[in-house]
């Protein structure tokens, strides 16, 4: 494609030729005019009483006003060159796009004329006119593109609706209109393919219906596969085909599992493994497959499994549950279905957890004086009791902690002294009265002792009864008058 400068030079050459022709014509007119003047000058003068109007003038047609010249900078001129090139490209694209439609091609040709005018204005340095022309061209290109797209998409939409409603004849005519305007419209081409195979697709649907009546699943599968091949947009056929494939796969899977079970019963473990591998390729996540596979693995490795189970049983009888846990976990890595190993692992974990919990109370027995801690300890003892029959060490630990709790809960002697005028009571426990000295029994814990006396400000003291206390005393007396 010629550059903007080349196009301008071509336009200027045409303009120069036009100017030369115009000058030649003007010279001829002037020559004829001079000859006329000379001829009149030699003619006799005629006097007339009629006075000529002094303001008579020869009417000269006026040319249309040109677009005012606009001065632009060099960078702005270059920008106009770029804009002209881009406009030319967009117009060329438009012409190419609508080339199959005579109506739109004519409209595109009008836009081409506007573009040529813009180039001429640029060559005449009428930059303001160029700018106006470019704006008009862009608007025209956008409008034509939109109108063109609507012209072929709307018939397609109507054709698709008619096709889906079973009106194939209308769909064909409407879609043909769309493709006449735009033969490259992909959606319309796809719809045309579906229209072309419509009769074959209907025949295949009929075969699928007959296959269902005959309970011939292979015939149904073949028919639906043909429909999907001819018209992939038929989602119902694809769904039906998928359902049939699943049904066939399930049937094949069940047959393989049955063959694997028979091989296991006959002791042919290699054949059973082969059947199970084939089944796994169909349904790897099947629970039944996993069960049979575990069964086969268990049978193949029964001797090794029995050896590990015997080792675990030996350490269970020795009350060595840490070792039991280690061996059980190791065995379960190879034989996860072993009931004996699973039970040993669960028992070991439960017993070890119980021992750990009870040891925490035994290391800090003073915490058992707190009601909340003591209640938690009793709950842990109850849980440990369900496993204690399996472990002599755990039974001994439970018994020891129960003894500690009993000792902790034994009341301790607390001596209260006063002035025999102060009324003493243990808040939340009971009354002591007006005494000089009195010994009461309190279980380990925290208590508040209040003293009150008429005319005096009451007093409250807080005491902590520790399991280790043997002779705790507290003096309560009201001394501050009010």
C-alpha positions as CSV (number, residue, x, y, z in Angstrom):
1,X,0.0,0.0,0.0
2,X,1.4,3.5,-0.9
3,X,2.5,5.6,2.0
4,X,0.6,8.8,3.0
5,X,3.3,10.9,1.3
6,X,3.0,8.9,-2.0
7,X,-0.7,9.2,-2.0
8,X,-0.5,12.9,-1.4
9,X,2.0,13.3,-4.3
10,X,-0.4,11.4,-6.6
11,X,-3.3,13.7,-5.5
12,X,-1.1,16.8,-6.1
13,X,-0.2,15.6,-9.6
14,X,-3.9,15.2,-10.5
15,X,-4.5,18.7,-9.0
16,X,-1.7,20.3,-11.1
17,X,-3.1,18.8,-14.3
18,X,-6.5,20.2,-13.4
19,X,-5.0,23.7,-12.7
20,X,-3.2,23.6,-16.1
21,X,-6.5,22.9,-17.9
22,X,-8.2,25.6,-15.9
23,X,-5.5,28.2,-16.8
24,X,-5.7,27.3,-20.5
25,X,-9.4,27.8,-20.5
26,X,-9.1,31.1,-18.7
27,X,-6.5,32.4,-21.2
28,X,-8.9,31.6,-24.1
29,X,-11.7,33.5,-22.4
30,X,-9.4,36.5,-21.8
31,X,-8.3,36.6,-25.4
32,X,-11.8,36.6,-26.7
33,X,-12.7,39.4,-24.2
34,X,-9.8,41.6,-25.4
35,X,-10.8,41.1,-29.0
36,X,-14.4,42.2,-28.2
37,X,-13.2,45.3,-26.4
38,X,-11.1,46.3,-29.5
39,X,-14.0,45.7,-31.8
40,X,-16.3,47.9,-29.7
41,X,-13.7,50.7,-29.5
42,X,-13.8,51.1,-33.3
43,X,-17.6,51.2,-33.5
44,X,-19.4,54.7,-33.7
45,X,-20.5,56.3,-30.4
46,X,-24.2,56.4,-29.9
47,X,-25.6,59.2,-27.6
48,X,-28.5,58.3,-25.5
49,X,-30.7,60.3,-23.2
50,X,-30.8,57.5,-20.8
51,X,-28.2,57.8,-18.2
52,X,-26.4,54.6,-17.4
53,X,-26.4,53.5,-13.9
54,X,-23.1,54.4,-12.4
55,X,-23.2,51.4,-10.0
56,X,-23.6,48.8,-12.8
57,X,-21.1,45.9,-12.3
58,X,-20.5,42.7,-14.1
59,X,-21.9,39.8,-12.0
60,X,-19.1,37.4,-11.2
61,X,-20.0,34.1,-9.6
62,X,-18.4,33.7,-6.2
63,X,-16.7,30.5,-5.2
64,X,-17.7,28.6,-2.0
65,X,-15.8,29.6,1.1
66,X,-12.9,27.3,1.7
67,X,-12.2,25.7,5.1
68,X,-10.0,28.2,7.1
69,X,-6.4,27.1,7.1
70,X,-5.2,25.7,10.3
71,X,-1.6,25.9,11.3
72,X,-0.2,22.8,12.9
73,X,3.1,21.8,14.3
74,X,5.3,19.2,12.7
75,X,4.4,16.6,15.4
76,X,0.7,17.3,14.9
77,X,1.1,16.9,11.1
78,X,2.8,13.6,11.6
79,X,0.0,12.6,14.0
80,X,-2.5,13.4,11.2
81,X,-0.4,11.1,8.8
82,X,-0.7,8.3,11.3
83,X,-4.4,8.9,11.7
84,X,-4.9,8.9,7.9
85,X,-3.0,5.6,7.7
86,X,-5.1,4.0,10.5
87,X,-8.3,5.3,8.9
88,X,-7.3,3.8,5.6
89,X,-6.6,0.5,7.2
90,X,-10.0,0.5,9.1
91,X,-11.7,1.4,5.8
92,X,-9.9,-1.4,3.9
93,X,-10.8,-3.8,6.7
94,X,-14.4,-2.7,6.4
95,X,-14.5,-3.1,2.6
96,X,-12.9,-6.6,2.9
97,X,-15.4,-7.6,5.6
98,X,-18.6,-6.5,3.8
99,X,-17.4,-7.6,0.4
100,X,-20.0,-10.4,0.2
101,X,-22.9,-7.9,0.6
102,X,-23.6,-5.5,-2.3
103,X,-25.6,-3.1,-0.1
104,X,-22.9,-2.8,2.5
105,X,-20.2,-2.7,-0.1
106,X,-21.8,0.4,-1.7
107,X,-22.0,2.1,1.7
108,X,-18.3,1.2,2.3
109,X,-17.4,2.7,-1.0
110,X,-19.0,6.0,0.1
111,X,-16.7,5.9,3.2
112,X,-13.7,5.3,0.8
113,X,-14.7,8.5,-1.1
114,X,-14.6,10.4,2.2
115,X,-11.2,9.0,2.9
116,X,-9.9,10.1,-0.5
117,X,-11.2,13.6,0.1
118,X,-9.4,13.6,3.4
119,X,-6.1,12.8,1.7
120,X,-6.7,15.6,-0.8
121,X,-7.4,18.1,2.0
122,X,-4.2,17.0,3.7
123,X,-2.3,17.6,0.4
124,X,-3.8,21.1,0.3
125,X,-2.7,21.6,3.9
126,X,-6.4,22.0,4.9
127,X,-5.7,20.2,8.2
128,X,-9.0,21.3,9.9
129,X,-10.9,19.7,7.1
130,X,-8.8,16.6,7.5
131,X,-9.6,16.3,11.2
132,X,-13.4,16.7,10.5
133,X,-13.2,14.2,7.8
134,X,-11.4,11.6,10.0
135,X,-14.0,12.0,12.7
136,X,-16.8,11.5,10.2
137,X,-15.0,8.4,8.7
138,X,-14.5,6.8,12.1
139,X,-18.2,7.3,13.0
140,X,-19.3,5.9,9.6
141,X,-17.0,2.8,10.0
142,X,-18.3,2.1,13.5
143,X,-21.9,2.4,12.4
144,X,-21.4,0.2,9.3
145,X,-19.6,-2.5,11.3
146,X,-22.4,-2.6,13.8
147,X,-25.2,-2.6,11.2
148,X,-23.3,-5.3,9.2
149,X,-22.9,-7.5,12.3
150,X,-26.6,-7.1,13.2
151,X,-27.5,-7.9,9.6
152,X,-26.1,-11.5,9.7
153,X,-26.4,-12.3,13.5
154,X,-30.2,-11.7,13.7
155,X,-31.1,-14.1,11.0
156,X,-28.8,-16.7,12.6
157,X,-30.5,-16.2,16.0
158,X,-33.9,-16.7,14.3
159,X,-32.6,-19.7,12.5
160,X,-31.3,-21.3,15.6
161,X,-34.7,-20.7,17.4
162,X,-36.5,-22.3,14.4
163,X,-34.1,-25.3,14.4
164,X,-34.6,-25.9,18.1
165,X,-38.3,-25.8,17.6
166,X,-38.1,-28.4,14.8
167,X,-38.8,-26.0,11.9
168,X,-35.9,-27.1,9.8
169,X,-37.1,-25.4,6.6
170,X,-37.3,-22.0,8.2
171,X,-34.0,-22.5,9.9
172,X,-32.4,-23.3,6.5
173,X,-33.7,-20.2,4.8
174,X,-32.9,-17.9,7.7
175,X,-29.4,-19.3,8.1
176,X,-28.8,-19.0,4.4
177,X,-29.6,-15.3,4.7
178,X,-27.0,-15.0,7.4
179,X,-24.3,-16.8,5.4
180,X,-25.1,-14.8,2.3
181,X,-24.2,-11.7,4.2
182,X,-21.2,-13.2,6.0
183,X,-20.1,-16.6,4.7
184,X,-17.3,-16.7,7.4
185,X,-19.8,-16.5,10.3
186,X,-18.7,-19.6,12.4
187,X,-21.9,-20.0,14.3
188,X,-24.0,-20.0,11.2
189,X,-21.6,-22.5,9.5
190,X,-22.0,-24.8,12.5
191,X,-25.8,-24.5,12.4
192,X,-25.7,-25.2,8.7
193,X,-23.8,-28.4,9.3
194,X,-26.4,-29.4,11.9
195,X,-29.2,-28.7,9.4
196,X,-27.4,-30.7,6.7
197,X,-27.3,-33.9,8.9
198,X,-30.7,-33.4,10.5
199,X,-32.3,-36.3,8.7
200,X,-29.4,-38.7,9.5
201,X,-29.6,-37.6,13.2
202,X,-33.4,-38.3,13.3
203,X,-32.8,-41.8,11.8
204,X,-30.2,-42.4,14.5
205,X,-32.7,-41.4,17.2
206,X,-35.1,-43.9,15.8
207,X,-32.5,-46.6,16.0
208,X,-31.8,-45.7,19.6
209,X,-35.5,-46.0,20.4
210,X,-35.8,-49.4,18.7
211,X,-32.7,-50.5,20.7
212,X,-34.3,-49.5,23.9
213,X,-37.5,-51.4,23.1
214,X,-35.4,-54.5,22.2
215,X,-33.3,-54.0,25.4
216,X,-30.3,-54.0,23.1
217,X,-27.8,-51.7,24.8
218,X,-25.1,-52.1,22.1
219,X,-27.6,-50.9,19.5
220,X,-28.5,-47.9,21.6
221,X,-24.8,-47.1,22.2
222,X,-24.1,-47.2,18.5
223,X,-27.0,-45.0,17.6
224,X,-26.2,-42.4,20.3
225,X,-22.5,-42.4,19.3
226,X,-23.5,-41.7,15.7
227,X,-25.7,-38.8,16.8
228,X,-22.9,-37.3,18.8
229,X,-20.5,-37.7,15.9
230,X,-22.9,-36.0,13.5
231,X,-24.2,-33.3,15.8
232,X,-22.0,-32.7,18.9
233,X,-24.4,-30.0,20.1
234,X,-27.0,-32.7,20.9
235,X,-26.5,-32.7,24.7
236,X,-29.3,-35.2,25.3
237,X,-27.6,-37.7,23.1
238,X,-24.2,-37.2,24.8
239,X,-25.8,-37.7,28.2
240,X,-27.5,-40.9,27.0
241,X,-24.3,-42.1,25.6
242,X,-22.4,-41.4,28.9
243,X,-25.1,-43.2,30.8
244,X,-24.8,-46.3,28.6
245,X,-21.0,-46.2,28.8
246,X,-21.3,-46.1,32.6
247,X,-23.7,-49.0,32.6
248,X,-21.3,-51.1,30.4
249,X,-18.4,-50.1,32.6
250,X,-20.3,-51.2,35.7
251,X,-21.1,-54.5,34.2
252,X,-17.5,-55.1,33.1
253,X,-16.3,-54.1,36.6
254,X,-18.7,-56.5,38.4
255,X,-17.6,-59.3,36.1
256,X,-13.9,-58.7,36.9
257,X,-14.6,-58.6,40.7
258,X,-16.4,-61.9,40.4
259,X,-13.5,-63.5,38.5
260,X,-11.1,-62.2,41.1
261,X,-13.1,-63.7,43.9
262,X,-13.3,-67.1,42.2
263,X,-9.5,-67.0,41.6
264,X,-8.9,-66.2,45.3
265,X,-11.2,-69.1,46.4
266,X,-9.1,-71.4,44.1
267,X,-5.8,-70.1,45.5
268,X,-4.8,-68.6,42.1
269,X,-3.5,-65.3,43.6
270,X,-1.6,-64.1,40.4
271,X,-4.8,-64.4,38.3
272,X,-6.8,-62.6,41.0
273,X,-4.3,-59.8,41.1
274,X,-4.6,-59.4,37.3
275,X,-8.4,-59.2,37.4
276,X,-8.2,-56.6,40.2
277,X,-5.7,-54.5,38.2
278,X,-8.1,-54.5,35.3
279,X,-11.0,-53.5,37.6
280,X,-8.9,-50.7,39.1
281,X,-8.5,-49.2,35.6
282,X,-12.3,-48.8,35.5
283,X,-13.1,-47.8,39.1
284,X,-10.0,-47.1,41.2
285,X,-12.0,-45.6,44.1
286,X,-14.5,-48.5,44.5
287,X,-14.9,-49.6,48.1
288,X,-15.6,-53.2,47.1
289,X,-12.4,-53.3,45.0
290,X,-10.4,-52.0,47.9
291,X,-11.9,-54.7,50.2
292,X,-11.0,-57.5,47.8
293,X,-7.6,-56.1,47.2
294,X,-6.9,-55.9,50.9
295,X,-8.2,-59.5,51.2
296,X,-5.8,-60.7,48.5
297,X,-2.9,-58.8,50.0
298,X,-3.7,-60.2,53.4
299,X,-3.7,-63.8,52.0
300,X,-0.5,-63.4,50.0
301,X,1.4,-62.1,53.1
302,X,-0.4,-64.1,55.8
303,X,2.7,-65.7,57.1
304,X,4.5,-62.4,57.6
305,X,1.4,-60.8,59.1
306,X,1.0,-63.7,61.6
307,X,4.6,-63.3,62.6
308,X,4.1,-59.6,63.5
309,X,0.8,-60.3,65.3
310,X,2.6,-62.9,67.4
311,X,5.3,-60.4,68.3
312,X,2.7,-57.8,69.3
313,X,0.8,-60.3,71.4
314,X,4.1,-61.1,73.3
315,X,4.6,-57.5,74.3
316,X,1.0,-57.1,75.2
317,X,1.3,-59.9,77.7
318,X,4.5,-58.2,79.0
319,X,2.5,-54.9,79.6
320,X,5.0,-53.1,77.3
321,X,2.6,-50.8,75.5
322,X,5.1,-48.4,74.0
323,X,6.7,-51.3,72.1
324,X,3.2,-52.7,71.3
325,X,2.4,-49.3,69.6
326,X,5.6,-49.2,67.6
327,X,5.2,-52.8,66.3
328,X,1.5,-52.4,65.5
329,X,2.1,-49.2,63.5
330,X,4.9,-50.9,61.6
331,X,2.7,-53.9,60.9
332,X,-0.3,-51.8,59.8
333,X,1.9,-50.1,57.2
334,X,2.0,-53.5,55.4
335,X,-1.3,-55.0,56.7
336,X,-3.8,-52.2,57.3
337,X,-6.7,-54.7,57.4
338,X,-5.4,-56.7,60.3
339,X,-7.9,-56.7,63.2
340,X,-5.4,-57.9,65.7
341,X,-2.9,-55.1,64.8
342,X,-5.6,-52.4,64.7
343,X,-6.9,-53.5,68.2
344,X,-3.4,-53.6,69.6
345,X,-2.7,-50.1,68.2
346,X,-5.9,-48.7,69.7
347,X,-5.3,-50.3,73.1
348,X,-1.7,-49.2,73.2
349,X,-2.6,-45.6,72.4
350,X,-5.5,-45.5,74.9
351,X,-3.4,-47.0,77.7
352,X,-0.4,-44.7,77.0
353,X,-2.7,-41.6,76.9
354,X,-4.3,-42.7,80.2
355,X,-0.9,-43.2,81.8
356,X,0.3,-39.7,80.6
357,X,-2.9,-38.0,82.0
358,X,-2.7,-39.7,85.4
359,X,1.0,-39.0,85.7
360,X,0.4,-35.3,85.3
361,X,-1.8,-35.3,88.5
362,X,0.6,-37.4,90.4
363,X,3.5,-35.0,89.7
364,X,1.6,-32.1,91.1
365,X,-0.9,-33.5,93.7
366,X,-1.5,-30.1,95.3
367,X,-3.6,-29.2,92.3
368,X,-6.1,-31.8,93.3
369,X,-7.3,-29.6,96.1
370,X,-9.1,-27.5,93.5
371,X,-12.6,-28.8,92.8
372,X,-12.3,-28.3,89.0
373,X,-8.9,-30.1,88.8
374,X,-10.2,-32.9,91.1
375,X,-13.3,-33.4,88.9
376,X,-11.1,-33.6,85.8
377,X,-8.9,-36.2,87.5
378,X,-11.9,-38.3,88.4
379,X,-13.1,-38.2,84.8
380,X,-9.6,-39.3,83.6
381,X,-9.6,-42.1,86.1
382,X,-13.0,-43.3,84.9
383,X,-11.8,-43.3,81.3
384,X,-8.6,-45.2,82.3
385,X,-10.7,-47.8,84.1
386,X,-12.1,-49.1,80.8
387,X,-8.5,-50.1,79.8
388,X,-7.1,-51.0,83.2
389,X,-8.0,-54.7,82.8
390,X,-5.5,-54.9,79.9
391,X,-2.6,-53.3,81.9
392,X,-1.5,-54.2,85.4
393,X,0.7,-51.0,85.4
394,X,-2.3,-48.8,84.6
395,X,-4.4,-50.4,87.3
396,X,-1.7,-49.7,89.9
397,X,-1.5,-46.1,88.7
398,X,-5.3,-45.6,89.0
399,X,-5.2,-47.0,92.5
400,X,-2.4,-44.8,93.5
401,X,-4.0,-41.6,92.2
402,X,-7.3,-42.5,93.9
403,X,-5.4,-42.8,97.2
404,X,-3.9,-39.3,96.6
405,X,-7.3,-37.8,95.9
406,X,-8.7,-39.4,99.1
407,X,-5.8,-38.0,101.1
408,X,-6.2,-34.6,99.5
409,X,-9.9,-34.4,100.3
410,X,-9.4,-35.2,104.0
411,X,-10.5,-32.1,106.1
412,X,-7.7,-30.2,107.9
413,X,-7.9,-28.6,111.3
414,X,-8.2,-24.8,111.3
415,X,-8.1,-22.9,114.6
416,X,-10.0,-19.6,114.7
417,X,-9.3,-17.1,117.5
418,X,-11.2,-13.9,118.3
419,X,-12.1,-11.6,121.2
420,X,-15.4,-13.3,122.2
421,X,-17.3,-10.2,120.9
422,X,-16.8,-10.6,117.2
423,X,-19.3,-12.7,115.3
424,X,-17.3,-15.1,113.0
425,X,-18.6,-17.1,110.0
426,X,-17.0,-18.9,107.1
427,X,-18.6,-17.6,104.0
428,X,-20.3,-20.3,102.0
429,X,-19.6,-22.9,104.7
430,X,-21.2,-22.1,108.0
431,X,-21.2,-20.1,111.3
432,X,-18.5,-20.1,113.9
433,X,-20.1,-17.6,116.4
434,X,-18.6,-15.4,119.1
435,X,-15.6,-17.3,120.4
436,X,-12.2,-16.8,121.8
437,X,-10.8,-20.0,120.2
438,X,-12.4,-22.7,118.1
439,X,-11.0,-25.5,115.9
440,X,-13.0,-26.4,112.8
441,X,-12.5,-28.9,110.0
442,X,-12.0,-27.6,106.4
443,X,-11.1,-29.5,103.2
444,X,-8.2,-28.1,101.2
445,X,-9.2,-25.0,99.3
446,X,-9.6,-21.3,99.5
447,X,-12.0,-19.7,102.0
448,X,-13.2,-16.3,103.2
449,X,-13.8,-15.7,106.9
450,X,-15.9,-12.8,107.9
451,X,-16.0,-11.0,111.3
452,X,-18.7,-8.6,112.3
453,X,-19.6,-6.6,115.5
454,X,-22.1,-4.0,116.3
455,X,-20.6,-0.5,116.1
456,X,-17.5,-1.8,114.3
457,X,-16.5,-2.1,110.7
458,X,-16.7,-5.7,109.4
459,X,-13.6,-7.5,108.4
460,X,-13.0,-10.3,105.9
461,X,-9.9,-12.5,105.7
462,X,-9.0,-15.0,102.9
463,X,-7.2,-18.2,103.9
464,X,-5.9,-21.1,101.8
465,X,-6.1,-24.6,103.3
466,X,-3.3,-26.6,101.7
467,X,-3.2,-30.4,101.7
468,X,0.2,-30.1,103.5
469,X,-1.2,-27.9,106.4
470,X,-1.4,-29.6,109.8
471,X,-2.0,-26.7,112.2
472,X,-3.5,-23.7,110.4
473,X,-4.8,-20.8,112.5
474,X,-6.4,-17.5,111.8
475,X,-7.3,-14.5,114.1
476,X,-10.5,-12.6,113.4
477,X,-11.5,-9.5,115.4
478,X,-13.3,-6.2,114.6
479,X,-11.2,-3.2,115.9
480,X,-12.3,-0.3,113.7
481,X,-15.3,1.6,115.2
482,X,-17.8,3.3,113.0
